[in-house]
Amino acid sequence: QSKSSGPCCSTLPEAFGLKMAPGNGKVITYRSTRGGASGLSFEQAVFEGLAPDGGLMIPDSVPDVSAVYKGWSNLQFHELAFEVAKLYCSDREVPHADLREIMTRSYKTFTHIDVVPSVKVNDVYVMELFHGPTFAFKDVALQALGNLYEYFLRRNGKRLTVLGATSGDTGGAAIYGMRGKENVDCFILFPEGRVSKIQQQQMTSVLDSNVHCVAVKGTFDDCQDIVKALFGDLNFKKEFGLGAVNSINWARIMFQITYYFYTYFKLYPNCDGEMSFSVPTGNFGDILAGYYAKRMGLPVRHLICATNSNDILHRFFTTGKYDKYKVQATCSPSMDIGVSSNFERYLFYLFGSNPVKLSEAMSGFKDTGKLHATSEELRCAQKDFVSAAASERQQMDTMRYYERNFRYLMCPHTACGMSAVDQLRTSLNWAAVPNHSMVVLGTAHPGKFMDSVADATSKPVILPPGLAKVQNAETRFSTLGNSADEVRFAIQRNRQAKGGCTTCLSGVWKLLRL
């Protein structure tokens, strides 16, 4: 069975040659949230990233697994990841044996046997998503996406230019997922001076010739706007084979669905309970994966959207007003986001799967910076999500409280999730619900934000070896202005340089300025 996501309008011409593998599986198709593209294969949806009409790719239907998910309860993480992925990717595109091997290989890079273990802290659980190569939750999806890209490129003989924006953790995870991959160039944009020191070191100390880090003189939203502008330049996108690693890429969401099911099975192996999840939220991708898990049939009571003082999402879920404000720099920089790109996917469902209505709303938001829900739409949204925002002081107080009372160190982003639980504890009364567990998503190792954690707890953070080794490592990156043209030219020059020596990006831009 499946749950329909509504009608679609037109068909997108193939941007990449698709080679179907023999198989008996149903072809699973994708469309744009704004209605300008439909009938795409999984492979096309992955390579499209942002649709030509500016929308995001979504599956034509969401599989209902309520009758079968209990049979997954004893699976290892990579086995469960395969079961989830094959629901969205037919074996006619990726034979099951190949998909299973990709999933197995992707999670061998994690240091914990459970990949995403859950730790009890007071009366809640923390789902630790930071046991991958870059110690952040993005590794769960980007290790798999890197291997998936390589699989498709090797099969189709294409070359890909990965282009992404990062507020800190996506960049490192994308780079570690793409470094050394065949036929892939990786360009990561980050806001100058707005990521933690160790996040920048982690990204820029990867010296592989196919990796290019760019510090943009602006905010994360500026970086994201550059990425969207270049994906919107359809001739450039086609010529350079642009691919997305940000959560605008459907595969990112798909891979993250797995850990909601996995954590449920770890806490309720007999599948006899109910769970709520508090998710630190900036770009809305991580919590959207939880929303899809709930739609698929996972017993989820509450999805808590936890923001910092950049609270556009909290304001929407409490007032129905999605109004763009100036971004504030905080101690949780990966959530310093003014516009949440992935929110569009949720709005598609909230607006009754009506691409015309959504397209008009997003066009109006682009012009005015405002998008307002009706009272009925707000009531529906509040059935899907609850929310809370954590100020700088609340984040620091939360880190201090849980370290002193429970000897648990958390990063400031995870502290936003924990603060939201504490703020909503009375109104939700979840502690009184039988057979129910509250889970906070631990999004990054505290060592990635060691200065903020040390300031809050008055204790130094002991870094794991993988983080410690990058502190004083050699780095390479360039600094560009807040301009899509500057990034476009840099990508063009890099492609030209591939015919000869490997040229670092900073050198390329110096040549452009001559």
Protein Blocks (a to p, Z undefined) as FASTA:
>chain_A
ZZdebjafbdcddfbdcdddddfbdcdddddfklpaghiafklmmmnopafkopacddfb
dcdfklmmmmmmmpcfklmmmmmmmmmocfklmgfklmmmmmmmmmmmpcbfnlpacdde
hjbccddfklbfnopaklmmmmmmmmmmmmmmmmnopacddddddfhlmmmmmmmmmgop
ahiacdddddehiacfklmmmmmmpcbfkbccdddeddfklmmmmmmmmmmmmmlmmmno
pacfbfkbmklmmmmmmmmmmmmmmmmmnopaccddddddfklmmmmmmmmmmmnopacf
bdcddddfblmlmmmmmnopacdddddddfblmlmcfbdfklmmmmmmmnoopaklmmmm
mmmmmmnopacddfklmmmmmmmpccddddfklmmmmmmmmmmmnopacdfklmmmmmmm
mmmmmmnommmpghiacddddfbdfklmmmmmmmmnopacdddfklmmmmmgccdddddd
ddfklmmmmmmmmmmmmmmccddfklmmmmmmZZ
